[in-house]
Each structure stands twice: as structure tokens, then as C-alpha cells.
């Protein structure tokens, strides 16, 4: 209301100037026989004419400077233009809103200073996290965030369509317009943590294999040389001594060769070539896998089911690496169902609710114990007696190299279920 008064006063001045000019013009016309009075009328009209000209030029400048977005406000009777301070505040608010909307972390508001409260997404990252295809249970995510202690950062886990994901959560308590609430920031770090873990394991494997091979290679070579020397002098030795030496050297040679082969298998983890992505038609890939793997399951009295929905699904990956990852998962399923009377494996590909490609390998074996599920992708870890712990570690390495993620998912019934998402 206060900003309206100067505008009204300015309008009244303009009206007064127009009235004065009209009155002086009428007076000058009535004094046509007196040049002196006409000059006085002209001089008197200079002041109102000057004021009116200033008012009109000011309005023209404002009309040109006012943005198109402000014209409706002007038409509605609001001030002709914002002051520089207000314009600066408006620009700062719009800039802050844009930064908040596109922040790389998910921001939420919890409508309570403590305990459960309504969870409201505040930016695009938060809305995407709650959209179909990401968090499978938004209420569970709300409970996880509400349980966090204010002013602390903690690593939390929540279920998504791709499996369990971890994120760094930070909660701050504040009061806005007299209402207490909490601001929760959630930064997904699952991919980063897995990438760092894989790099650490790869570097460890490189060091271990290098050092072990440096020691095993001469041991294997010397044991073979010793066996050859023993054969040359065997006639000069007592039979029992010759037999014992032969057995010992043979055991050393065999064990060294076995260890060399064992270590060489782990070296493959650190020597996977760079992925060469190309458009892969999943129907054709699954057909090749069916020709390769299905007969083995049929020979055991079981079956292998391969399905792609829709049939036109394709993905941009390295075809050889994705095929190797799926073969490893199918071999893992075959080993897990070795004692199952009617073994079955299902390899399926479809689009998840979020439009992401989801490839699933499920079997009807005994499954993975819940307490060991988090370790199945760790190198050297295996639940099998003769397992080396390299198959699933290689699967994770190959999938990550092609921009995907692999998870062990809790099966609906019996068996094990692995999900690859791109």
C-alpha cells in the first residue's frame, strides 16, 4: 500500500499539468489583442509542460526496461518496476532454487524434529529416488532417514529394484516459520564403494600373484631338475633312499605346478581388457547361451529356461564380456544344484519399472545363507569345498566394466537369484 502512494501522487501531478496547460491555452486565446498577456501565458505554461514531459518520458523508459514477465504485474496495478535491491534478491532466490533442484544429492524434508514424520522430496534427485524403479519401499526409506541422529553422518542401506544399495545420510534439525522439521540429505555411494573395493582387490591380487609367482616358478623348475638328477644317480643310492627322494621331489613338483595354475587363475581378475561396447541384441545372445548350456541341464534331468521380454530388447555392452559373466552365473547355478533331483535355472531379461534393463539368473538349489550373502562377490571367498572364489568376483568385475551393477537378491522361494541391472 505504501508503494502505491508515490505512483498515485505522480498521476495526480500529470493530471494537474494537463489542466494547467488547457487553462493557459484558453486564456491565451481570449487575449488575442494583448501580446503582453499572451507572452505571460506562454511563460506560465513552461513549468507544467516541463513536468508533463518528464512524467511521460519516465513512463516510456520504465515500459522499455520492464521484462515481459513483469507486464502482467504492472497491468494488475503493482509497481512499475522492482528496485535494484529487490531485483538482486529475486535473482539470488531463483539461482538458489535452480542449484537446489539440480543438486547431485537427494534432499528430503521430514515434518518433525524427532521420530517419524512425513517425508517430502525437495529436489529432482529425491523425486527420482522415490520414483518407480528405484527405492522399492519408500516407507522403509522414510523410516531409515527418520531414525538418523541429527548432525551426524551415517552409512545407511535401503532396498531398490536393483537390490540393496548404500548411501551416506546426513540429517539437520531446523525451525522454519515456527514449525520444527528436519532436512535430510542422502548421497548414494554404492557404485563408488564397489568400484573402490574392486580396485583395492585388483591391486592386492596383482601384488600377491606377482610375489607368489616369483617364488613358485624357481621352486617348480628346481624340483624338476632335482628329479632329473636323481634319475641319473639312482643306481648309486639305496633303494629306500632313492624311493623317498623320488616321492618327495615329485610331491614338490606337483604341488608347485598346482599352485602356479591356482595363482594364474586369479591373475585374470587384474588383466581383463577394456570393454568394447556395441549394440547387442539380447534375443540372439540368449539363443547362443541356450545352445551352449541347455544340453548340460537336460542331461542331468533338469531344464534351463531362457526368456527375453520384449523380444526386441538390446543393450550397449561388450558382447564377449556380458556373455562370459552370464556363463559364470549359469555355471555357478549348475554347481549349486548338483545335489538337486530336478535342477532348474531361469535366465530372463526385461525392463524394470524404472525403464532399466534387468537380467536375472535364478536356480532352485539350496541358495546362499543370509549371513554369507554379502560376501559372495569377494575374491577368494567360496561356499564350495573345492571353490576358488573367482567366478562371482569375475562376474562383478565384468558387469562393472560395462556400466552395470550385479546383486545377490533374496529369492522369493528356494534357490539363489542374481540380478544384473544396466
HUKAWO-V799501 format. One record per pair of residues at least 24 apart in sequence whose C-alpha atoms are under 6 Angstrom apart, sorted by the first residue. I is the first residue (numbers start at 1). J is the second residue. Records with the same first field share a line. If there is no record, write none. Layout:
I = J / J
This chain:
14 = 52
17 = 48
21 = 45
105 = 186 / 187
106 = 185 / 186
107 = 184 / 185
108 = 183 / 184
109 = 182 / 183
110 = 181 / 182
111 = 181
112 = 180 / 181
113 = 180 / 181 / 182
115 = 146
116 = 146
132 = 353 / 354
133 = 161 / 353 / 354
134 = 160 / 161
135 = 159 / 160
136 = 160 / 161
163 = 407 / 409
165 = 190
166 = 190
202 = 270
209 = 263
220 = 253 / 256
223 = 249 / 253
275 = 318
276 = 318
277 = 316 / 317 / 318
278 = 316 / 317 / 318
279 = 315 / 316
280 = 314 / 315
281 = 314
282 = 313 / 314
301 = 342
302 = 342 / 343 / 344
303 = 344
304 = 344 / 345 / 346
305 = 346
306 = 347 / 348
307 = 348
308 = 348 / 349
309 = 350
317 = 402
321 = 398
325 = 395
328 = 391
336 = 365
337 = 365
357 = 421 / 422
358 = 420 / 421
359 = 419 / 420
360 = 418 / 419
361 = 417 / 418
362 = 416 / 417
363 = 415 / 416
364 = 414 / 415
365 = 415
366 = 415
367 = 415 / 416
